Amino acid sequence: MQVKEMKPSPVLKTVRGMLGLLGALIVLSACEDEQAILIQPTPTAADDAVIAATVDGYPIYVADIEMEAESQGILLAGRTLDPSTPEFTRILNSLIDDHLLAKEAEKQNLHTDPYVQHRLKVIRERLLGNMLLSQGVDEASIQKYYETSINLKQLQLGEEYRVRQIVLPTLEAANAMIKQMTAETDFSVLASNRSIDEETRLEGGDLGFINPETAPLPLANAIQNTAMGGVSKPFETRKGWVVIKVVEKRPEPLPTLQDLRPQIWDFLIASELERLLKKLHKDSAIIRSFEEVEGPINDAFSNALEIDEQNSPILPDEEITD
């Protein structure tokens, strides 16, 4: 699937490093010690809340774990996290460790240190800003953005090819097999008998439908250079020497809302950030002691916040409005 390239405004380029949320509710940066500062999960007030563990009588609720899972992007809002999963155990252990470290730090009065107080203030402001942003993007706005974009046919869809493969250990073996093939050769049976790729061999070498634009380069080239129903020349991969057969072709299906939800969320959050900061800057008296200097965003922020414009979701030339 191809999508239109997002053309960010100068304001959006400027504010990307200002708040630490794009796609997750909490992104904290710029301090190695902050993991020890963000120490106590907030107890859930509900009377029927399920307690996942207690640490010296301090409860850690299942809701706390699910909230942390949401912030890490491994759980959609409103979903539950199965206690039997490794993710549940990992997050619970992390919250237990955070609380133990926090209690020990408080025993040593580290919470009164001016540096810690300053970092807590920065984190508080960043968290409140993130919460404010998240209120501007709800499920209804994500659904509307998706449906409007689909209706306007803003997705640039490609074509998919169903491919089967046979993986052999050497180039000589691949060339010899191709010479032995005839019009009557059943490629799927040959794959089951000859391929050394255990993941696909028993499925007759079936790789399913593949879009060459998103496939690894050797495979993409082989698909594009092979006629429908034809067999490719051998090409090398980490698994061995591969020969493919292009079985059929179809238009790429429309991606589902679930497929595009993370990208739409990121884009809408970025749009809300731009809109809100334009208003707040306009309504506020900001006096700078130093002249603004344009430059690249710090790598630490860039890695966490930069939107992949080439892989943005459905991106209209103009913002969709009511």
Stockholm file with secondary structure:
# STOCKHOLM 1.0

chainA/1-322         MQVKEMKPSPVLKTVRGMLGLLGALIVLSACEDEQAILIQPTPTAADDAVIAATVDGYPIYVADIEMEAESQGILLAGRTLDPSTPEFTRILNSLIDDHLLAKEAEKQNLHTDPYVQHRLKVIRERLLGNMLLSQGVDEASIQKYYETSINLKQLQLGEEYRVRQIVLPTLEAANAMIKQMTAETDFSVLASNRSIDEETRLEGGDLGFINPETAPLPLANAIQNTAMGGVSKPFETRKGWVVIKVVEKRPEPLPTLQDLRPQIWDFLIASELERLLKKLHKDSAIIRSFEEVEGPINDAFSNALEIDEQNSPILPDEEITD
#=GR chainA/1-322 SS CBCCCCCCCHHHHHHTTTSCCSSSSCCCCSCTTHHHHSCCCCCCCCTTCCEEEEETTEEEEHHHHHHHHHHTTSSCTTCCCCTTSHHHHHHHHHHHHHHHHHHHHHHTTGGGCHHHHHHHHHHHHHHHHHHHHHHTCCHHHHHHHHHHHHHTTCCBCCEEEEEEEEEESSHHHHHHHHHHCCTTCCHHHHHHHHCCCTTTGGGTTEEEEECTTTSCHHHHHHHHTSCTTCBCCCEEETTEEEEEEEEEEEECCCCCHHHHHHHHHHHHHHHHHHHHHHHHHHHSCCCCSSCCCCCCCCHHHHHHHCCCGGGCSSCCSSCCCC
#=GC SS_cons         CBCCCCCCCHHHHHHTTTSCCSSSSCCCCSCTTHHHHSCCCCCCCCTTCCEEEEETTEEEEHHHHHHHHHHTTSSCTTCCCCTTSHHHHHHHHHHHHHHHHHHHHHHTTGGGCHHHHHHHHHHHHHHHHHHHHHHTCCHHHHHHHHHHHHHTTCCBCCEEEEEEEEEESSHHHHHHHHHHCCTTCCHHHHHHHHCCCTTTGGGTTEEEEECTTTSCHHHHHHHHTSCTTCBCCCEEETTEEEEEEEEEEEECCCCCHHHHHHHHHHHHHHHHHHHHHHHHHHHSCCCCSSCCCCCCCCHHHHHHHCCCGGGCSSCCSSCCCC
//
